[in-house]
Amino acid sequence: MSLFPPPYGRIPNFVGAEVAAQKLSETSIWNNARVIKVSPDSPQKPVRFMALKRGMKVIMPTPRLKDGFLLLDPEKIPENSYEFASTIKGAFFYGRKIKVEDLPKIDLVVVGSVAVNLFGERIGKGGGYSEIEWAIAYEMKKVEQSTPVATTVHDIQVLEEKFDTKVYDLIVDWIITPTRIIKTRPLAEKPRGIYWEMLSGQKVEEIPVLYEMWKNRFP
């Protein structure tokens, strides 16, 4: 199921990621989007590539949010470089770092998952970065409750049992696999911003954009 790199400690780069990306591109949530935020994980590379080909602006969080967010504008990237630009290295080369307050409104969010269930509950790699990215964007009014969140995964990553979730966990509206397009049945809403009381000081200090927001909120 898994391709390089090895899946341990990261979002699995699953066989069929390109097919799942193609299926996502056939949905209304995709066709209605002009700006898409896509995680930097390997299995979402085909999503970033297809978005650039489709003429969408792509917002890619940098790994662990160390450098904030990158904005990839297909109009400013040579068409024959879209595939390179969809990699992490290429995104740093062709994308531009952008302040959160300057991000365009996001029409669709695509995240990676280790596992996801039919209630839209997901398990990531454990760092909480997809949740923090969503929370930051929500605080800055770049996403809202109605903003669709999708994940592309292998079929065996879709489980039936419920997970132990918290209020800050990001809920997924759509699950796209190489064989299925699934509309989830969420039992909870998406997080409404940053739950500062649940963040450790260490986590805040590790993420520059979060630290700046914290300083402005608690001067």
Secondary structure in CASP SS format (residue, H / E / C, confidence):
PFRMAT SS
TARGET T0000
AUTHOR 0000-0000-0000
METHOD secondary structure of the structure
MODEL  1
M C 1.00
S E 1.00
L C 1.00
F C 1.00
P C 1.00
P C 1.00
P C 1.00
Y C 1.00
G C 1.00
R C 1.00
I C 1.00
P C 1.00
N C 1.00
F E 1.00
V C 1.00
G C 1.00
A H 1.00
E H 1.00
V H 1.00
A H 1.00
A H 1.00
Q H 1.00
K H 1.00
L H 1.00
S C 1.00
E C 1.00
T C 1.00
S H 1.00
I H 1.00
W H 1.00
N H 1.00
N C 1.00
A C 1.00
R C 1.00
V E 1.00
I E 1.00
K E 1.00
V E 1.00
S C 1.00
P C 1.00
D C 1.00
S H 1.00
P H 1.00
Q H 1.00
K H 1.00
P H 1.00
V H 1.00
R H 1.00
F H 1.00
M H 1.00
A H 1.00
L H 1.00
K H 1.00
R C 1.00
G C 1.00
M C 1.00
K E 1.00
V E 1.00
I E 1.00
M E 1.00
P E 1.00
T C 1.00
P H 1.00
R H 1.00
L H 1.00
K C 1.00
D C 1.00
G C 1.00
F E 1.00
L E 1.00
L E 1.00
L E 1.00
D C 1.00
P H 1.00
E H 1.00
K H 1.00
I C 1.00
P C 1.00
E H 1.00
N H 1.00
S H 1.00
Y H 1.00
E H 1.00
F H 1.00
A H 1.00
S C 1.00
T C 1.00
I H 1.00
K H 1.00
G H 1.00
A H 1.00
F H 1.00
F H 1.00
Y H 1.00
G C 1.00
R E 1.00
K E 1.00
I E 1.00
K C 1.00
V H 1.00
E H 1.00
D H 1.00
L C 1.00
P C 1.00
K C 1.00
I C 1.00
D C 1.00
L E 1.00
V E 1.00
V E 1.00
V E 1.00
G C 1.00
S C 1.00
V C 1.00
A E 1.00
V E 1.00
N E 1.00
L C 1.00
F C 1.00
G C 1.00
E C 1.00
R E 1.00
I E 1.00
G C 1.00
K C 1.00
G C 1.00
G C 1.00
G C 1.00
Y H 1.00
S H 1.00
E H 1.00
I H 1.00
E H 1.00
W H 1.00
A H 1.00
I H 1.00
A H 1.00
Y H 1.00
E H 1.00
M C 1.00
K C 1.00
K C 1.00
V C 1.00
E C 1.00
Q C 1.00
S C 1.00
T C 1.00
P C 1.00
V E 1.00
A E 1.00
T E 1.00
T E 1.00
V C 1.00
H C 1.00
D H 1.00
I H 1.00
Q H 1.00
V E 1.00
L E 1.00
E C 1.00
E C 1.00
K C 1.00
F C 1.00
D C 1.00
T C 1.00
K C 1.00
V C 1.00
Y C 1.00
D C 1.00
L C 1.00
I C 1.00
V C 1.00
D C 1.00
W E 1.00
I E 1.00
I E 1.00
T C 1.00
P C 1.00
T C 1.00
R C 1.00
I E 1.00
I E 1.00
K E 1.00
T C 1.00
R C 1.00
P C 1.00
L C 1.00
A C 1.00
E C 1.00
K C 1.00
P C 1.00
R C 1.00
G C 1.00
I C 1.00
Y C 1.00
W H 1.00
E H 1.00
M H 1.00
L C 1.00
S C 1.00
G H 1.00
Q H 1.00
K H 1.00
V H 1.00
E H 1.00
E H 1.00
I C 1.00
P H 1.00
V H 1.00
L H 1.00
Y H 1.00
E H 1.00
M H 1.00
W H 1.00
K H 1.00
N H 1.00
R H 1.00
F C 1.00
P C 1.00
END
